[in-house]
Amino acid sequence: MTSPSADADVPVWVADDDCDRQRLLRQLRERHWTMLVISILIIAASFAFELRSTGHVAASWLPFSAFPPMCGSRAFFGVDCPGCGLTRSFVALASGDFAESFRLHRVGWLLAAAVMLQIPYRIFALCELRTRVSQRTWPTWFGYTLIAALIINWLAKMTLAI
C-alpha cells in the first residue's frame, strides 16, 4: 500500500506496511534459524547416542545407563504413538545399521532424510531473505506428506500387526 507524496509517481511505504514487512522478516528468520538448529541437534544426537542390546538409547558420556524406554503415549495409554521407535531408528541409521533402523520404524529413514535436508534448505532460505521474501507452498505439503506417512505407518502397525 502506498500513500501519495509530493511527487505522485514515487510510491512511499506507509509505516504500518513497513512494520508488517519487518515483522514478517523477523518471524521467517526466527523460524528458519529454529528449524536449522533443531535439525543440527537431532543429527548430532543421533550420532552421539548408541542403541544398547536391550533396545534402549544411551550415551556412554551420560551419568545414567539409558534413557527411559517408553514414550508418553505408551506410558499413559498403553498404545504406541505414530513416532514410537523414531529415536532408536535415527540412532541405528546414524550408526550405519539400515536394516535395524527400518525394523524399528519403517519411515524413520524418510524422516531422517527430511531432517538432513532441512540444513541446506534453511541455509538457502536464510540467504534468500536478505534480498526477498518467497512464499512457497511445497514445504507445507511436504510436511503434511510426512505426517500422513507417520499416521499410515502407525495405522498399519496397529491394525495389521506388522
C-alpha positions as CSV (number, residue, x, y, z in Angstrom):
1,M,0.0,0.0,0.0
2,T,1.3,3.4,-0.9
3,S,0.5,6.9,0.2
4,P,0.7,10.0,-2.0
5,S,3.8,12.0,-1.8
6,A,5.0,15.4,-3.2
7,D,5.9,13.5,-6.4
8,A,2.8,11.5,-7.3
9,D,4.8,9.0,-9.4
10,V,7.0,7.9,-6.5
11,P,5.3,5.4,-4.1
12,V,6.2,5.7,-0.4
13,W,5.7,2.8,2.0
14,V,3.2,3.5,4.8
15,A,4.7,3.0,8.2
16,D,2.3,0.1,9.0
17,D,3.2,-1.8,5.9
18,D,6.9,-1.4,6.6
19,C,6.4,-2.6,10.2
20,D,4.4,-5.6,8.9
21,R,7.2,-6.4,6.4
22,Q,9.8,-6.2,9.2
23,R,7.7,-8.4,11.5
24,L,7.3,-11.0,8.7
25,L,11.0,-11.0,8.0
26,R,11.8,-11.4,11.7
27,Q,9.3,-14.3,12.0
28,L,10.6,-16.0,9.0
29,R,14.2,-15.6,10.2
30,E,13.4,-17.0,13.6
31,R,11.5,-20.0,12.1
32,H,14.4,-20.8,9.7
33,W,17.0,-20.5,12.5
34,T,14.9,-22.5,14.9
35,M,14.4,-25.3,12.4
36,L,18.1,-25.2,11.4
37,V,19.3,-25.5,15.0
38,I,16.8,-28.3,15.8
39,S,17.8,-30.3,12.7
40,I,21.5,-30.0,13.6
41,L,20.8,-31.0,17.2
42,I,18.8,-34.1,16.1
43,I,21.5,-35.2,13.7
44,A,24.2,-34.6,16.4
45,A,22.2,-36.5,19.0
46,S,21.7,-39.4,16.5
47,F,25.5,-39.8,16.2
48,A,26.2,-39.1,19.9
49,F,23.8,-41.8,21.2
50,E,24.0,-45.6,20.9
51,L,21.5,-48.3,20.8
52,R,22.0,-50.8,23.5
53,S,21.3,-54.6,23.2
54,T,18.3,-54.1,25.5
55,G,16.8,-51.7,22.9
56,H,17.4,-48.6,25.0
57,V,19.1,-45.5,23.7
58,A,22.0,-44.4,25.8
59,A,25.3,-42.4,25.7
60,S,28.4,-43.5,27.5
61,W,29.2,-39.9,28.5
62,L,25.9,-39.5,30.5
63,P,25.7,-40.4,34.2
64,F,22.7,-42.7,33.8
65,S,22.7,-46.0,31.9
66,A,19.9,-45.3,29.4
67,F,17.0,-43.1,28.5
68,P,13.5,-44.2,29.6
69,P,12.2,-46.8,27.2
70,M,8.7,-45.6,26.8
71,C,7.0,-42.6,25.2
72,G,4.2,-40.7,27.0
73,S,1.5,-42.4,24.9
74,R,2.7,-45.8,25.7
75,A,3.3,-45.0,29.4
76,F,-0.1,-43.3,29.9
77,F,-2.4,-45.2,27.4
78,G,-0.5,-48.4,26.7
79,V,-0.6,-47.6,22.9
80,D,2.3,-46.8,20.7
81,C,2.2,-43.4,19.1
82,P,3.0,-42.7,15.4
83,G,6.5,-41.7,16.4
84,C,7.3,-44.7,18.6
85,G,10.7,-46.0,17.6
86,L,11.9,-42.9,15.7
87,T,14.7,-42.1,18.1
88,R,16.0,-45.6,18.0
89,S,15.6,-45.7,14.2
90,F,17.6,-42.4,13.9
91,V,20.3,-43.7,16.2
92,A,20.6,-47.0,14.3
93,L,20.7,-45.2,11.0
94,A,23.4,-42.9,12.3
95,S,25.5,-45.9,13.2
96,G,25.0,-47.4,9.7
97,D,22.6,-50.2,10.6
98,F,19.9,-49.6,8.0
99,A,18.1,-52.9,8.5
100,E,17.7,-52.2,12.2
101,S,16.6,-48.7,11.5
102,F,13.9,-49.9,9.2
103,R,12.9,-52.6,11.7
104,L,12.5,-50.1,14.5
105,H,10.4,-47.6,12.4
106,R,9.6,-48.2,8.7
107,V,9.5,-44.5,7.8
108,G,12.4,-43.5,10.1
109,W,14.7,-43.2,7.1
110,L,12.3,-40.9,5.4
111,L,12.1,-38.6,8.4
112,A,15.9,-38.7,8.9
113,A,16.3,-37.6,5.2
114,A,13.8,-34.8,5.8
115,V,15.7,-33.6,8.9
116,M,19.0,-33.7,7.0
117,L,17.5,-31.8,4.0
118,Q,16.4,-29.1,6.4
119,I,20.0,-27.9,6.7
120,P,20.6,-26.8,3.1
121,Y,17.0,-25.7,2.7
122,R,17.1,-23.5,5.8
123,I,20.5,-22.0,4.9
124,F,19.3,-21.2,1.4
125,A,16.1,-19.7,2.8
126,L,18.0,-17.5,5.3
127,C,20.3,-16.3,2.5
128,E,17.3,-15.6,0.3
129,L,15.7,-13.5,3.0
130,R,18.5,-11.0,2.6
131,T,17.1,-10.0,-0.8
132,R,13.4,-11.1,-1.0
133,V,10.6,-12.9,0.7
134,S,9.4,-16.0,-1.1
135,Q,6.1,-17.7,-0.3
136,R,6.4,-21.5,-1.0
137,T,3.6,-24.0,-0.6
138,W,5.7,-27.1,-1.1
139,P,7.2,-27.2,2.4
140,T,3.7,-27.3,3.9
141,W,2.6,-30.1,1.6
142,F,5.9,-32.0,2.3
143,G,5.2,-31.7,6.0
144,Y,1.7,-33.0,5.5
145,T,3.1,-35.9,3.5
146,L,5.5,-36.8,6.3
147,I,2.7,-36.6,8.8
148,A,0.5,-38.8,6.6
149,A,3.3,-41.3,6.2
150,L,3.7,-41.5,10.0
151,I,0.0,-42.0,10.5
152,I,-0.4,-44.6,7.7
153,N,2.6,-46.5,9.1
154,W,1.1,-46.3,12.6
155,L,-2.3,-47.5,11.5
156,A,-0.8,-50.4,9.5
157,K,1.3,-51.3,12.6
158,M,-1.7,-51.2,14.9
159,T,-4.3,-52.9,12.6
160,L,-2.1,-55.4,10.6
161,A,0.3,-56.1,13.5
162,I,3.3,-55.7,11.1
